[in-house]
Amino acid sequence: MRRTSILLAVASVIVPSAWGYFVTMALYRQAASKHVYVCGLPALANFILASLACVIMSAAAFILGLISYRRLARPRPWSRLVEIAVLALPFLVVGSYAASFFIAP
């Protein structure tokens, strides 16, 4: 379960950002081939959707890591607790940034 949570945490950063990039570039490439202008809102929507996917995948990785940490015998190593904090880092960073889009100025 520990290895799965680490792989899911790495994938939570790479997969949504790559998806957002390729979808946005395909949109702009298609618009350029038809010689039309596209505003930035579709790119922003793709970015917010990729951020949401990152938050969901990172939260799942954090929960799996926490479950595997709780299954350890009682003198649990501190390094594993640091690992749990690192697993939660994309969730906290991207989640707070994505939530800032919905907070009125």
TILOFI-678042 format. One record per residue (C-alpha): residue in three letters; x, z, y. Coordinates in pm, 1 decimal, decimal comma. Each point is the difference from the previous one (the first is absolute). Layout:
N
  residuo         X         Z         Y
      ala         X         Z         Y
...
***
This chain:
105
  residuo         X         Z         Y
      met       0,0       0,0       0,0
      arg     294,9      65,5     231,0
      arg     137,5    -351,2     -40,5
      thr    -345,9    -146,0      59,4
      ser     -40,0     193,2     322,8
      ile     338,9    -116,3     127,2
      leu     -75,5    -363,6     -87,3
      leu    -340,0      27,0     164,0
      ala     154,7     148,2     314,6
      val     250,6    -284,8      25,1
      ala    -273,9    -254,6     -69,6
      ser    -220,2     160,4     265,7
      val     247,4    -108,8     264,4
      ile     111,7    -337,6    -135,0
      val    -318,4    -155,3    -141,5
      pro    -241,2      48,2     294,6
      ser     256,7    -101,3     259,8
      ala      93,2    -313,5    -195,5
      trp    -368,4     -81,8     -48,5
      gly     -73,0      44,9     370,2
      tyr     294,8    -216,0      97,9
      phe     -83,9    -287,2    -235,4
      val    -371,4      -0,9      85,1
      thr      69,4       3,4     373,8
      met     261,3    -272,9     -25,9
      ala    -239,7    -214,1    -205,6
      leu    -264,9      43,2     267,4
      tyr     233,5    -103,7     280,0
      arg     143,0    -286,5    -206,7
      gln    -350,2    -133,4     -64,2
      ala     -89,1      31,7     367,7
      ala     317,8    -180,1     101,9
      ser     -74,0    -287,4    -237,3
      lys    -342,4     -47,1     161,9
      his     143,1      46,6     351,3
      val    -230,7     290,0      88,0
      tyr      72,0     332,9     166,0
      val     -48,0     324,8    -187,4
      cys      -9,0     330,8     180,0
      gly     178,0     301,9    -143,7
      leu    -309,4     176,5    -131,3
      pro      22,0    -145,8    -353,3
      ala     363,2     112,6     -16,5
      leu    -101,0     345,1     123,7
      ala    -276,6      15,8    -260,5
      asn     247,8     -94,6    -273,8
      phe     241,4     264,8     126,9
      ile    -267,1     271,8      -0,5
      leu    -114,4    -100,6    -348,6
      ala     359,4       7,5    -126,2
      ser      43,7     341,7     161,6
      leu    -312,3     126,9    -174,0
      ala     126,6    -130,0    -334,6
      cys     334,5     169,7      64,1
      val    -171,1     330,3      77,5
      ile    -219,3     -14,9    -311,2
      met     287,4     -91,4    -231,9
      ser     228,1     261,8     153,5
      ala    -266,2     268,2     -33,0
      ala     -41,2     -91,8    -367,2
      ala     377,7      21,8     -46,8
      phe       3,6     340,7     168,4
      ile    -279,6     129,6    -222,9
      leu     171,9    -127,2    -316,2
      gly     327,3     156,1     113,1
      leu    -174,0     328,7      73,3
      ile    -162,1       1,9    -342,7
      ser     333,8     -65,0    -169,2
      tyr     158,4     276,2     210,2
      arg    -268,8     250,0     -97,2
      arg      55,2     -76,5    -370,0
      leu     360,1     122,2      15,6
      ala      99,6     342,2    -129,0
      arg      -4,7     283,8     252,8
      pro     343,3       3,6     156,4
      arg     -66,6    -341,7     155,9
      pro     295,9    -171,4     165,8
      trp      -0,1     -35,4     378,7
      ser     118,4    -357,7     -29,2
      arg    -332,3     -96,0    -154,8
      leu    -182,3     161,1     291,0
      val     206,2    -211,1     239,2
      glu     -89,4    -302,8    -211,2
      ile    -371,1      84,4      43,5
      ala      51,3      16,1     376,9
      val     170,6    -338,8      -2,6
      leu    -289,6    -143,8    -202,4
      ala    -239,8     118,4     271,5
      leu     208,0    -149,5     281,7
      pro    -154,9    -352,2       0,9
      phe    -345,6     157,5     -13,0
      leu      72,8     216,9     301,2
      val     184,8    -258,2     209,5
      val    -218,9    -304,4     -63,9
      gly    -317,7     205,7     -15,1
      ser      60,2     155,9     339,1
      tyr      93,3    -338,4     149,1
      ala    -307,0    -168,3    -148,0
      ala    -221,3     286,3     117,7
      ser     131,8     -47,1     351,9
      phe    -179,9    -335,8      12,8
      phe    -333,1     178,4     -35,3
      ile      63,3     272,0     258,0
      ala    -127,0     -91,5     343,3
      pro     258,7      25,2     281,1
***
